[in-house]
Amino acid sequence: MHITVNDELRGTIDPLTTNEYTALERSLLAEGCRDALVLWGDILIDGHNRYAICQQHGIAFNTVQNTSFGTIDDVMLWMIDNHLARRSVSDFQRGVLALRKKDIVTARHRVQLQDAPVGTPVAAAVGASITTRDDVARLAGISSNTLTRIEKIRNAATPELVDAVRAGTISINAAAEVSTLPAADQVAAVAGGKKELQQAAKQVREMKASTRPARTPVPEVDAAPPADTDALQARVLELTAQNAALIERVAALTAALEAARNAA
């Protein structure tokens, strides 16, 4: 059977780490390839790592066809959704996959909008899309803040730093900090191991803190009493006396009314 490996499709999903690949290889050697490889025509769309290992060791495998796709973009979106449904996918991988899906969907909708007949409503031409950061974060099952950091890593991190995040050597938060360093410094930090990466992230945070503008001091409230305090106190005493007189008058009137009722 002729099977074609499309590099663009294979690159849609990040490669396994060395440990993950070794574990998969061990499983296939011990149990065989139990899950069928998925093909679109003769193009492999699911099972790239299994296929490579089976080819290397002469392990038998089965295939199944999925003919529901119209374009290679359809295949990519299916691959991403299929991978996002797996529990073993890390938050970083989920964020990267969701961002890739957004890129594909946005590009597709842009083309649809350009090709739509004049007068076609935008919503009808574009359809449901991933338009906001919250949409992407919800798709990935992570917070918007985490997605922001993943996007920063995706745009600025060296391949070495990305590999360190994927391997769990450094957290997403710390990697986002380290990704702001020059490429050579990132590579050096990764080469130094986990402690060196943590130290690099700490230095970035401290540098940011030292460059923040100082807070504007809050002016102290003058505790001295206003000049007319004596006049105010005299007015309060005057009003208090008037209030007491009114209370006495009300009490006298109430007593008089009560006496009149009793006399009647």
Contacts in CASP RR format, 6 or more apart in sequence:
PFRMAT RR
TARGET T0000
AUTHOR 0000-0000-0000
METHOD contacts of the structure
MODEL  1
MHITVNDELRGTIDPLTTNEYTALERSLLAEGCRDALVLWGDILIDGHNR
YAICQQHGIAFNTVQNTSFGTIDDVMLWMIDNHLARRSVSDFQRGVLALR
KKDIVTARHRVQLQDAPVGTPVAAAVGASITTRDDVARLAGISSNTLTRI
EKIRNAATPELVDAVRAGTISINAAAEVSTLPAADQVAAVAGGKKELQQA
AKQVREMKASTRPARTPVPEVDAAPPADTDALQARVLELTAQNAALIERV
AALTAALEAARNAA
1 63 0 8 1.000
2 42 0 8 1.000
3 37 0 8 1.000
3 39 0 8 1.000
3 42 0 8 1.000
3 43 0 8 1.000
3 44 0 8 1.000
3 51 0 8 1.000
3 63 0 8 1.000
4 42 0 8 1.000
4 43 0 8 1.000
4 44 0 8 1.000
5 43 0 8 1.000
5 44 0 8 1.000
5 48 0 8 1.000
5 51 0 8 1.000
6 43 0 8 1.000
6 44 0 8 1.000
6 72 0 8 1.000
8 72 0 8 1.000
8 76 0 8 1.000
9 43 0 8 1.000
9 44 0 8 1.000
9 45 0 8 1.000
9 72 0 8 1.000
9 75 0 8 1.000
9 76 0 8 1.000
9 79 0 8 1.000
10 44 0 8 1.000
10 48 0 8 1.000
12 76 0 8 1.000
12 79 0 8 1.000
12 80 0 8 1.000
12 100 0 8 1.000
13 48 0 8 1.000
13 79 0 8 1.000
13 80 0 8 1.000
13 83 0 8 1.000
13 97 0 8 1.000
14 93 0 8 1.000
14 96 0 8 1.000
14 166 0 8 1.000
15 21 0 8 1.000
15 49 0 8 1.000
16 24 0 8 1.000
16 49 0 8 1.000
17 163 0 8 1.000
17 166 0 8 1.000
17 167 0 8 1.000
19 167 0 8 1.000
21 49 0 8 1.000
24 49 0 8 1.000
24 50 0 8 1.000
24 53 0 8 1.000
25 53 0 8 1.000
25 57 0 8 1.000
28 50 0 8 1.000
28 53 0 8 1.000
28 54 0 8 1.000
28 57 0 8 1.000
28 59 0 8 1.000
29 57 0 8 1.000
29 59 0 8 1.000
32 59 0 8 1.000
32 60 0 8 1.000
33 50 0 8 1.000
33 54 0 8 1.000
33 59 0 8 1.000
33 60 0 8 1.000
33 61 0 8 1.000
33 62 0 8 1.000
35 47 0 8 1.000
35 50 0 8 1.000
36 61 0 8 1.000
36 62 0 8 1.000
36 63 0 8 1.000
36 64 0 8 1.000
37 44 0 8 1.000
37 46 0 8 1.000
37 47 0 8 1.000
37 50 0 8 1.000
37 51 0 8 1.000
37 61 0 8 1.000
37 62 0 8 1.000
37 63 0 8 1.000
37 64 0 8 1.000
38 44 0 8 1.000
38 45 0 8 1.000
38 46 0 8 1.000
38 47 0 8 1.000
38 63 0 8 1.000
38 64 0 8 1.000
38 65 0 8 1.000
38 66 0 8 1.000
39 45 0 8 1.000
39 63 0 8 1.000
39 64 0 8 1.000
39 65 0 8 1.000
39 66 0 8 1.000
40 65 0 8 1.000
40 66 0 8 1.000
40 67 0 8 1.000
40 69 0 8 1.000
40 75 0 8 1.000
41 65 0 8 1.000
41 67 0 8 1.000
43 75 0 8 1.000
44 51 0 8 1.000
45 66 0 8 1.000
45 75 0 8 1.000
45 78 0 8 1.000
45 79 0 8 1.000
46 79 0 8 1.000
46 82 0 8 1.000
50 61 0 8 1.000
51 61 0 8 1.000
53 59 0 8 1.000
54 60 0 8 1.000
54 61 0 8 1.000
66 78 0 8 1.000
68 74 0 8 1.000
69 75 0 8 1.000
69 78 0 8 1.000
73 104 0 8 1.000
73 108 0 8 1.000
76 100 0 8 1.000
76 104 0 8 1.000
77 101 0 8 1.000
77 104 0 8 1.000
77 105 0 8 1.000
80 97 0 8 1.000
80 98 0 8 1.000
80 100 0 8 1.000
80 101 0 8 1.000
80 104 0 8 1.000
81 101 0 8 1.000
83 89 0 8 1.000
83 93 0 8 1.000
83 97 0 8 1.000
84 94 0 8 1.000
84 97 0 8 1.000
84 98 0 8 1.000
84 139 0 8 1.000
84 140 0 8 1.000
89 97 0 8 1.000
90 166 0 8 1.000
90 168 0 8 1.000
91 140 0 8 1.000
91 142 0 8 1.000
91 146 0 8 1.000
91 150 0 8 1.000
91 172 0 8 1.000
92 150 0 8 1.000
92 153 0 8 1.000
92 165 0 8 1.000
92 166 0 8 1.000
92 172 0 8 1.000
93 166 0 8 1.000
94 140 0 8 1.000
94 141 0 8 1.000
94 142 0 8 1.000
95 136 0 8 1.000
95 140 0 8 1.000
95 142 0 8 1.000
95 146 0 8 1.000
95 147 0 8 1.000
95 150 0 8 1.000
96 150 0 8 1.000
96 154 0 8 1.000
97 140 0 8 1.000
98 130 0 8 1.000
98 136 0 8 1.000
98 137 0 8 1.000
98 139 0 8 1.000
98 140 0 8 1.000
98 141 0 8 1.000
98 147 0 8 1.000
99 136 0 8 1.000
99 147 0 8 1.000
99 150 0 8 1.000
99 151 0 8 1.000
99 154 0 8 1.000
101 130 0 8 1.000
101 136 0 8 1.000
101 139 0 8 1.000
102 130 0 8 1.000
102 135 0 8 1.000
102 136 0 8 1.000
105 129 0 8 1.000
105 130 0 8 1.000
106 129 0 8 1.000
106 130 0 8 1.000
109 125 0 8 1.000
109 126 0 8 1.000
109 127 0 8 1.000
109 129 0 8 1.000
112 125 0 8 1.000
112 126 0 8 1.000
112 127 0 8 1.000
113 122 0 8 1.000
113 125 0 8 1.000
113 126 0 8 1.000
116 124 0 8 1.000
116 125 0 8 1.000
130 136 0 8 1.000
130 139 0 8 1.000
133 144 0 8 1.000
133 147 0 8 1.000
133 148 0 8 1.000
134 144 0 8 1.000
136 147 0 8 1.000
137 143 0 8 1.000
137 144 0 8 1.000
137 146 0 8 1.000
137 147 0 8 1.000
140 147 0 8 1.000
142 150 0 8 1.000
146 172 0 8 1.000
149 172 0 8 1.000
149 173 0 8 1.000
149 175 0 8 1.000
149 176 0 8 1.000
150 172 0 8 1.000
150 176 0 8 1.000
152 176 0 8 1.000
152 179 0 8 1.000
152 180 0 8 1.000
153 161 0 8 1.000
153 162 0 8 1.000
153 165 0 8 1.000
153 172 0 8 1.000
153 175 0 8 1.000
153 176 0 8 1.000
153 179 0 8 1.000
154 162 0 8 1.000
156 179 0 8 1.000
156 180 0 8 1.000
157 165 0 8 1.000
157 175 0 8 1.000
157 178 0 8 1.000
157 179 0 8 1.000
157 186 0 8 1.000
158 183 0 8 1.000
158 186 0 8 1.000
158 187 0 8 1.000
158 190 0 8 1.000
160 186 0 8 1.000
160 187 0 8 1.000
160 190 0 8 1.000
160 191 0 8 1.000
161 170 0 8 1.000
161 175 0 8 1.000
161 178 0 8 1.000
161 179 0 8 1.000
161 186 0 8 1.000
161 187 0 8 1.000
161 189 0 8 1.000
161 190 0 8 1.000
163 190 0 8 1.000
164 170 0 8 1.000
164 175 0 8 1.000
164 190 0 8 1.000
164 197 0 8 1.000
165 171 0 8 1.000
165 172 0 8 1.000
165 175 0 8 1.000
169 190 0 8 1.000
169 193 0 8 1.000
169 194 0 8 1.000
169 197 0 8 1.000
170 178 0 8 1.000
170 194 0 8 1.000
170 197 0 8 1.000
170 198 0 8 1.000
170 201 0 8 1.000
173 201 0 8 1.000
174 197 0 8 1.000
174 198 0 8 1.000
174 201 0 8 1.000
175 197 0 8 1.000
175 201 0 8 1.000
177 200 0 8 1.000
177 201 0 8 1.000
177 204 0 8 1.000
177 205 0 8 1.000
178 186 0 8 1.000
178 189 0 8 1.000
178 197 0 8 1.000
178 200 0 8 1.000
178 201 0 8 1.000
178 204 0 8 1.000
179 186 0 8 1.000
180 204 0 8 1.000
181 189 0 8 1.000
181 200 0 8 1.000
181 204 0 8 1.000
185 200 0 8 1.000
186 200 0 8 1.000
188 196 0 8 1.000
189 196 0 8 1.000
189 197 0 8 1.000
189 199 0 8 1.000
189 200 0 8 1.000
190 196 0 8 1.000
190 197 0 8 1.000
226 232 0 8 1.000
END
